[in-house]
Amino acid sequence: MTPEDFERKELLSYLRTPSLDENLSAMLESCLKSLCEVIEPRTIWRVLPVEHTEDGVKLGGFLLGGKDIAKHLTGCSEAVLMAATLSGKVDSMIRRAQLTDMTKALLYDAIAGAAIEHVCEDLTAALRAQLPYEYFTERFSAGYGDFPLTQQADLVKMMDATRKIGLTVTPRMTLLPMKSVTAVIGLSHSPVTDARRYTCGNSCALCPMRDDCAFSLPDQ
């Protein structure tokens, strides 16, 4: 991953500001270069059968909590369970900056947020090219809607993500490294709908939260 992979408008949206002055812009470029040198993207995924039952939707025989994820997987015969992370080196760089320069720490955090989204988008594109399905839902993560965040550890275990990509879950269900994502993507041979209550990371024009979201880009 290189600085050229990032649109500056995208980074500004993560910083929740329309622009930066000359000094902050220069600092952003420096932070971007430094962080790209330590990012080590790692991903893992599994295709699992989807079963809708009276108790809810099951993924690979494991019951997923909440009505939102069940709705999201309506019409899907299988789904991808995926995880992505940037590496512990990114976490270390952010933590060091928090001790000495909070402005730099905020810049690192915004860049890392954009970076993990890029990794997830690249993985999704690869899945679309590889898997024999015409329709894919958007990513749906534990913590969205009523899909319990408490199932985070179960999802990581189902992928053996701790051993394979070094992804762990704290007792408070926080992923480590911090800039990591787990998600479910439904697979179908028929059109599917997005049951998320918000669609951060996708088109602002299609998001029901765009008028109240600090990340919304007005020109989309």
C-alpha positions as CSV (number, residue, x, y, z in Angstrom):
1,M,0.0,0.0,0.0
2,T,1.4,3.4,-1.0
3,P,0.4,7.1,-0.5
4,E,-0.8,7.1,-4.1
5,D,-3.6,4.6,-3.2
6,F,-5.4,7.2,-1.1
7,E,-7.6,10.0,-2.3
8,R,-7.0,13.1,-0.1
9,K,-10.7,13.9,-0.1
10,E,-11.3,10.5,1.4
11,L,-8.7,11.2,4.2
12,L,-10.4,14.5,4.9
13,S,-13.7,12.8,5.4
14,Y,-12.1,10.5,8.0
15,L,-10.7,13.6,9.7
16,R,-14.2,15.2,9.6
17,T,-13.0,18.4,8.0
18,P,-13.4,19.9,4.5
19,S,-9.8,21.1,4.3
20,L,-6.4,21.4,6.1
21,D,-4.0,24.3,6.3
22,E,-0.6,24.1,4.7
23,N,1.2,22.9,7.8
24,L,-1.4,20.1,8.5
25,S,-1.4,19.1,4.9
26,A,2.3,18.6,5.0
27,M,2.0,16.7,8.3
28,L,-0.7,14.5,6.7
29,E,1.6,13.6,3.8
30,S,4.4,12.8,6.1
31,C,2.2,10.6,8.3
32,L,0.8,8.9,5.2
33,K,4.2,8.0,4.0
34,S,5.3,6.7,7.4
35,L,2.2,4.6,8.0
36,C,2.3,3.0,4.6
37,E,5.7,1.7,5.4
38,V,4.4,-0.4,8.3
39,I,1.0,-1.5,7.0
40,E,1.0,-5.3,6.4
41,P,-2.5,-6.2,5.3
42,R,-3.7,-9.7,6.1
43,T,-7.1,-11.2,5.2
44,I,-8.9,-14.5,5.7
45,W,-12.3,-15.7,4.5
46,R,-14.6,-18.7,4.4
47,V,-17.7,-19.6,2.3
48,L,-20.3,-21.1,4.6
49,P,-23.9,-22.3,4.1
50,V,-26.8,-20.1,5.2
51,E,-29.8,-21.6,6.8
52,H,-32.9,-19.6,7.8
53,T,-34.7,-21.2,10.8
54,E,-37.4,-20.2,13.3
55,D,-34.7,-19.1,15.7
56,G,-32.9,-16.9,13.2
57,V,-30.2,-17.3,10.5
58,K,-27.4,-19.8,10.9
59,L,-24.0,-19.4,9.2
60,G,-22.2,-22.7,8.9
61,G,-24.5,-24.1,11.6
62,F,-23.8,-21.2,14.0
63,L,-26.8,-19.1,15.0
64,L,-26.3,-15.4,14.3
65,G,-28.2,-13.1,16.7
66,G,-30.6,-10.4,15.7
67,K,-33.2,-9.8,13.0
68,D,-31.1,-7.4,10.9
69,I,-28.5,-10.0,9.8
70,A,-31.2,-12.5,9.1
71,K,-32.9,-9.9,6.8
72,H,-29.6,-9.0,5.2
73,L,-29.0,-12.7,4.2
74,T,-32.5,-13.2,2.9
75,G,-32.3,-15.1,-0.4
76,C,-28.7,-16.1,0.2
77,S,-27.8,-19.8,0.0
78,E,-24.2,-19.1,1.2
79,A,-22.2,-16.3,2.7
80,V,-18.6,-15.2,3.1
81,L,-17.3,-14.8,6.6
82,M,-14.2,-12.5,6.3
83,A,-11.7,-10.7,8.4
84,A,-9.0,-8.1,7.6
85,T,-6.3,-6.4,9.6
86,L,-3.5,-3.9,9.0
87,S,-1.0,-5.4,11.5
88,G,0.1,-4.6,15.1
89,K,2.8,-2.2,13.8
90,V,0.0,0.3,12.9
91,D,-1.4,0.1,16.4
92,S,2.0,0.7,17.8
93,M,2.6,3.8,15.7
94,I,-0.7,5.3,16.7
95,R,-0.1,4.6,20.4
96,R,3.3,6.1,20.3
97,A,2.0,9.3,18.7
98,Q,-0.8,9.5,21.3
99,L,2.0,9.9,23.9
100,T,3.8,12.7,22.1
101,D,1.7,14.4,19.5
102,M,-2.1,14.0,19.4
103,T,-2.5,15.8,16.1
104,K,-0.2,13.2,14.5
105,A,-2.1,10.4,16.3
106,L,-5.4,11.7,14.8
107,L,-3.8,11.8,11.3
108,Y,-2.5,8.2,11.7
109,D,-5.9,7.0,12.9
110,A,-7.7,8.6,10.0
111,I,-5.2,7.1,7.5
112,A,-5.5,3.7,9.1
113,G,-9.3,3.9,8.9
114,A,-9.1,4.5,5.2
115,A,-6.5,1.8,4.7
116,I,-8.5,-1.0,6.3
117,E,-11.5,0.0,4.2
118,H,-9.3,-0.3,1.1
119,V,-8.2,-3.7,2.2
120,C,-11.8,-4.8,2.6
121,E,-12.8,-3.4,-0.7
122,D,-9.9,-5.2,-2.5
123,L,-10.9,-8.5,-0.8
124,T,-14.5,-8.0,-1.8
125,A,-13.4,-7.3,-5.4
126,A,-11.3,-10.5,-5.4
127,L,-14.3,-12.5,-4.0
128,R,-16.6,-11.2,-6.7
129,A,-14.1,-12.3,-9.4
130,Q,-13.6,-15.7,-7.8
131,L,-16.9,-16.9,-6.5
132,P,-19.7,-18.2,-8.8
133,Y,-22.4,-15.8,-7.6
134,E,-23.8,-12.8,-9.5
135,Y,-25.1,-11.0,-6.4
136,F,-23.3,-10.0,-3.2
137,T,-24.7,-8.2,-0.2
138,E,-22.6,-5.4,1.3
139,R,-20.5,-6.3,4.3
140,F,-22.4,-6.7,7.6
141,S,-20.4,-6.7,10.8
142,A,-21.2,-7.6,14.3
143,G,-22.3,-4.4,16.1
144,Y,-24.4,-3.2,13.1
145,G,-28.1,-2.9,14.0
146,D,-29.0,-5.7,16.4
147,F,-26.3,-8.1,15.3
148,P,-24.6,-8.6,18.7
149,L,-21.1,-7.4,19.1
150,T,-20.7,-10.1,21.6
151,Q,-20.5,-12.6,18.7
152,Q,-17.3,-11.1,17.5
153,A,-15.2,-13.8,19.3
154,D,-17.3,-16.5,17.7
155,L,-16.7,-15.1,14.2
156,V,-13.0,-14.9,14.8
157,K,-12.9,-18.5,16.1
158,M,-14.9,-19.8,13.1
159,M,-12.2,-18.5,10.8
160,D,-9.3,-19.5,13.0
161,A,-8.3,-15.9,12.5
162,T,-6.1,-15.7,15.6
163,R,-3.7,-18.4,14.3
164,K,-3.9,-17.5,10.6
165,I,-3.7,-13.7,10.6
166,G,-3.0,-12.8,14.3
167,L,-6.5,-11.3,14.9
168,T,-7.7,-11.5,18.5
169,V,-10.7,-10.2,20.5
170,T,-10.6,-8.6,23.9
171,P,-13.1,-9.3,26.7
172,R,-14.9,-6.2,25.6
173,M,-15.2,-7.5,22.1
174,T,-12.6,-5.1,20.7
175,L,-10.6,-6.5,17.8
176,L,-6.8,-6.4,18.1
177,P,-5.0,-5.2,16.0
178,M,-7.4,-2.2,16.4
179,K,-7.6,-1.5,12.7
180,S,-9.3,-4.7,11.8
181,V,-12.7,-5.8,10.5
182,T,-14.9,-8.9,10.5
183,A,-17.9,-9.1,8.3
184,V,-20.5,-11.3,6.6
185,I,-21.2,-11.0,2.9
186,G,-24.3,-12.8,1.5
187,L,-24.1,-14.7,-1.8
188,S,-27.0,-15.2,-4.1
189,H,-28.1,-15.9,-7.6
190,S,-30.9,-13.4,-7.3
191,P,-30.9,-9.7,-6.5
192,V,-30.3,-8.9,-2.8
193,T,-31.0,-5.8,-0.6
194,D,-28.9,-4.0,1.9
195,A,-30.5,-4.4,5.4
196,R,-28.0,-2.3,7.2
197,R,-29.3,0.8,8.9
198,Y,-26.4,2.8,7.6
199,T,-23.9,2.1,4.8
200,C,-20.6,3.7,6.0
201,G,-17.8,3.1,3.5
202,N,-20.1,3.0,0.5
203,S,-22.1,5.5,-1.5
204,C,-23.2,8.5,0.6
205,A,-26.0,9.1,-1.9
206,L,-27.5,5.7,-1.0
207,C,-27.1,6.0,2.7
208,P,-30.1,6.8,4.9
209,M,-27.9,8.5,7.4
210,R,-26.2,10.9,5.0
211,D,-27.9,14.0,6.3
212,D,-26.7,13.4,9.9
213,C,-23.3,11.7,9.3
214,A,-20.1,13.6,9.9
215,F,-18.4,11.5,7.2
216,S,-20.9,12.3,4.5
217,L,-19.4,13.6,1.2
218,P,-21.9,16.2,-0.2
219,D,-20.7,15.8,-3.9
220,Q,-21.6,12.1,-4.0
